[in-house]
Structure formats: C-alpha cells, structure tokens
C-alpha cells in the first residue's frame, strides 16, 4: 500500500467524521429558536409584570422570528409559575419573568418549591417604585393623615397588597417598621383585584407597583399618597415620597427580570440578552415602560446575577427580623 495515499485517505475520513459530528451537535444552538417561546409570568393578566411581559414578548418575537406566548400563572406568591419554569427543559423555550419575590420566597416559605440556583439569570428588565393609593372615599387625604389615624387605632385600618411576599407587600411592611404603625394586611391574588377594590371603596389603602396602579391613578379612580422611591418619580412629580412624609431614609424599588432554567446553553442566554438589551434601548420601547411607571435597566447576565445574590442576603435578613412567614 502507498503510505502517503493511506495517510491522505485517513485524514479525509477523519475530516468527514468530524464534520458529521459537528453537524449533529452545533445546530442545537445555531438554529435556536425554531419554535415558539413561552414567557411564564407569576401573576394574573392586568398587573405590571404582565404588561411588561407583553411589551418584551412582542419585541423578542420580532427579533428572533418566532412567536412569544405569555403564560400567566398566578397564585402561591409567585411559586406556581416559578416552580413550573424550574422544572421545564433547559432549552431556551421556557422563560420566567418575575421580580423581587423570586429572592424573597426562598426565605419566606418554610418549604419553597425551588432554589435560586435552579435558574440562570438572563437580564434585569426594569426598576420602579411601588405606590400607596387610597380609595376616593377614604377618611384621609394624605399619607401623613393615614399615619396619624393608624397610630391612634393600631391594627384597625386594613391595607391591600398583591399577595404575601410580593414586592409591594414588602414595601408596606418596611413602611410600618419605619413609622411604628400597625395595619391589618389583606393579601389579594394580584394587583388587579386589590386596586379594583380600592377604586370601589371596599378597602381604604392599597400598596401596588406604580406600573399596575398608574391607569387607575390617571383615571382618577384612586388617589396616590406616596411613592416608595428615594426621590420623586418623573411620571408622578406632584406625589411625595414616603421618605419626604416620614422624615426617614425609606426607599424601596421593584425590579423585573428574565430567567431561564439552569443548564440552558450559554449561546441561547447570550442571544436572549442581546435581543432584549436592544429593545430596552429603543426610544419607543423606553417610552412605553416609562408610561407604566417603570424604567428600563438592561445589562449583562452576570451583573443581574450579582444583584440577585446581594438581594437574597438583604431580603432574608428583613424576613427574619420582621418574622414574616407565608405558610
């Protein structure tokens, strides 16, 4: 046998084999996505997370060339939706859009159905304040008046929140600690029902994200008392901050972000991050978010993960000191 011909033929066969192997392994990332993507949201339709999810889903669909379906799974303080995504295939076709309760629930529940490391961070979407709103027939016209009434009758005034452990609930718990007041908590299944009851006069005060409350505020169906940001929020410049009214350093913001199941391929995470970051920089998209009362954030998956790790430590300390428990 001619040795040179043998080597040449063997090299050709090895090249063919390697090419065949690459043809099997590479398209898993290169062809993604080739079917619809599902974004699971841990709240009912009509809330702030749902509104942001639909904005993101529309832009992501355009960028990736596939339909993006919003799947609302409310209940359980966000646990039902979060667990569903944690158990989903790590292929980039099932994503979670959630907020502060993601880091809170693992401490708030004695047996949480997920762990933080069940997920891979994709990107932080938005940050914005909560707002305390009053029904139009409430016997107080300002947050200062509400504080005086609450101190005169501890535990007698009810306040509504979207649910135990959700960001606006935590915001109001912090407010009570800062002011030495005590209210009766009425947890609802989402911002929509709690705000509807405030508009209907069934509950005097509700804590909700500004994004969820803004439509009713603009319509004059509820009265904003204060926002929870450190400074006045641009979309409600005439509404004071909690810190202004109380003379404290109080501040609390709600964030929303995108996660994928642990093990999702990094090329998929990178493509999602790139596509959403581009949307967040678009002027029309930013205007839509700001109209909801929230601001775009963006950034890398690593920076989002760093924030999650830090917030977990902070929220666990708060829950333990306030002795909060959801079960």
Secondary structure, DSSP 4 states (H G I P E B T S, - for coil): --HHHHHHHHHHHHHHHHHHHHHHHTHHHHT--SS-EEEEESS-TTSHHHHHHHHHHHHHHHHHTS-EEEEE---GGGHHHHHHHHTS-SSSSEEEEEETHHHHHHHHSTT-S--GGGEEEEEEEEEEEEEEEEETT-S-SSHHHHHHHHHHSTTTSEEEESSTTSHHHHHHHHHHHHHT---EEEE-SSHHHHHHHHHTTSSSEEEEEHHHHHHHHHTTSEEEEEE-SSS--GGGTTSPBHHHHHTS----EEEEEEEEETT--HHHHHHHHHHHHHHHTSHHHHHHHHHTT-EE----HHHHHHHHHHHHHHHHHHHHHHT----
